[in-house]
Amino acid sequence: MGEVYRARDSRLGRDVAVKVLPEHLARDPQALARFEREARTVAALSHPNILALFDIGSEPGVSYAVTELLEGETLRSRLALAAIPWRKAVEMAVALAEGLAAAHAKGITHRDLKPENIFLTSDGRVKILDFGLARWQPREPAGDATDAPTQTQAGTVMGTIGYMSPEQVRGEKADAPSDIFSLGCVLHEMLTGRRAFQRPSPADTLAAILKEDPPELAGVSPELARLVSHCLEKNPNERFQSARDLTFALRSLGAPAETAEAPADSLAVLPFANAGGPDAEYLSDGIAESLINSFSQIARLRVVPRSAAFRYKGREVDPQAVGRELGVRMLLTGKVVERGGRLSVQAELVDVAANKQLWGERLHRQLSDIFEVEEEIARQIAEKLRVRLSGEETKQLARRYTEDSEAYQLYLKARFHFLKRTTEGLQKGVEYCEQAIEKDPEFALAYAALADCYLVLGSLSVCPPKQLKPKALQAGRRAVEIDGGLAEAHNSLAYLHAVYEWDWAEAERGFRHALELNPASWIAHDWYGLTLSCQGRMEEAIAETRRAQQLEPLSLVLHHHAAWLLWLARRYDDAIAECRKALEMDPNFYLLHFWLGLSLEQQSRHEEAVAALRKAYELAQANPLQAGSLGHALAAAGRRDEAEKVWRELEAQSKTGYVEPYAMALIHAGLGATDRVFEWLEKAYDDISGWLTLCAKGDPRFDHLRPDPRFQDLLRRMGLA
């Protein structure tokens, strides 16, 4: 059907495979239709055990598909050497069954499963290839002609002799049980090294499929022999009816009986599905996050951090595949529905290792009983995990931060909007925190969240940070007064001491106490690292940020902070590498382009720096700080006229709204206007600019000004000299 080439995707920097339909076939309407049908079919699938399709296209006379590049060999090549040990064969069959289950869930029947279409990668993965003969019957009505179900004329024989099901041989409709028959043929061959229905001629082989049994399996357990026979039943109604059932049966062959009795050591809580409309999303996210936080208090249990678990938000998942990806034994999933003040939460705990559900329940409560729902799930999961809890851990699982259900729901809404890290989201976060506090004036966690909203708002150039200082400090201090054992409260207040009061000693005491209360608080490690960097303690600062990244490895905010600190430490190559690695996760996160540009600028790679900073400026929707840094980079690149244009635009903007004075100081530093630099730095000092606090001591763009007594006096007044 085509030729396959190894190629390099220069845009994304990865090796790929390109399958090309030769010109003589591209002119054949039937061959071209099959090629395009295969591409559409694979595009509808996304599973670790199915070849991934990246792109399709055509040039004059040539049609092509771009897929992931696989290193290794086909199962046919492997079987040419010898049969496969039964445990390994079962493991491979599990992977194949999982891939087929994903295809069947989309209404796709492969219809040509055979060793030639199964690839064994050099790193141990199993991939299903070639959906050229697949039958696609979408679960939903077809939207247009290109999505129409694949039709095969009755009586047409489709497949490969030796691996066809009896119904394929007869030209009948082939559904999921047909693929299971083919998989049975493949598994039989893996175990014996011989084809299940091999006969002298094709006609004899087809007759054997219809009328004869394959040779008995020797040297395997009776259970495995019965399983293979069950796959190879002549009547499709007597086989396994789904690939998912076959997966369970295969997994049970190698699972020790005592597995379920041993204590679990690892758990992932995936984001709960929201089935109650967009207004209820805060509930589904909030319940999952609360459970993550609760289980993280158990010392003997490794809990996957939020950033890793929430990658699966909004996706249909296969528990076994996700368990392997996250490296956990237990997986907790759920669904939340809220309507008319009634809350319905369905949750399920799956033992990935044993491939079985340990617990599942649907809880129906009033929305006001949300505490009972979370506590019931946490209690029952803890029992099923068989983890011995200390008295303090037991208390933490049942801990309530407020007795007011409405206040708690408002807090969940605040947290939901805070995590968006946008001006609008933070302002909504402030509103919901204030409403929660109005409902319960003793709700310490809501005060801490309010302080955090003010802290992050202060970095977004919405208004002079000094306007936020009184409210932020009041909220932080009140949180600690109410609950001196709340790590979040001490963490928030410690950062406030740093950025609003320049009280470095008190800030350090607060962070250390917060980490004593909760060593697993990634945000405490993160903010402590930023505070250490303000003081020029760069090795300690980077170490704290790396600890935070170990706890939340997929957090873009932490990647941005790590790049920031590496830039301040003059480790520009490392900062660039950090940015580029994280941009693979989200190419539109503007702060990564920002630190990438600043690092390139310090390496005198001026054109690249300007391009990256312009990208950050555009993605940040003309944020003044991005503008100031772009202006400085333009000046450093010798593009003075463009730098002055940015300066004039910021000057005009400052007459109608707030402009971060640190940004204005940067442009003047690039243009060499030293006196103006100090005018704007003094304005930043008066405004208690967070950017001045966090960058002034280490910002390389001000290195030429450091000998100036005015600069040293500024640092001295901030307690940094």
Secondary structure by P-SEA (a helix, b strand, c coil): cbbbbbbbccccbbbbbbbbccccccccaaaaaaaaaaaaaaaacccccccccccccccccccccccccccccccccccccccccaaaaaaaaaaaaaaaaaaaaacccccccccccbbbcccbbbbbcccccbbbbccccccccccccccccccccccccccccccccccccccaaaaaaaaaaaaaaaaccccccccccaaaaaaaaacccccccccccaaaaaaaaaaaccccccccccaaaaaaaaaaaccccccccccccbbbbccccccccccaaaaaaaaaaaaaaaaaacccbbbbccccccccccccccaaaaaaaacccbbbbbbbbbcccbbbbbbbbbccccccccbbbbbbccccaaaaaaaaaaaaaaaaacccccaaaaaaaaccccccaaaaaaaaaaaaaaaaccaaaaaaaaaaaaaaaaacccaaaaaaaaaaaaaaaaaacccccccaaaaaaaaaaaaaaaccccaaaaaaaaaaaaccccaaaaaaaaaaaaaaaccccaaaaaaaaaaaaaacaaaaaaaaaaaaaaaccccaaaaaaaaaaaaaacaaaaaaaaaaaaaaacccaaaaaaaaaaaaaaacaaaaaaaaaaaaaaaacccaaaaaaaaaaaaaacaaaaaaaaaaaaaaaaacccccaaaaaaaaaaacaaaaaaaaaaaaaaacccccccccccccccccccccaaaaaaaaaaccc
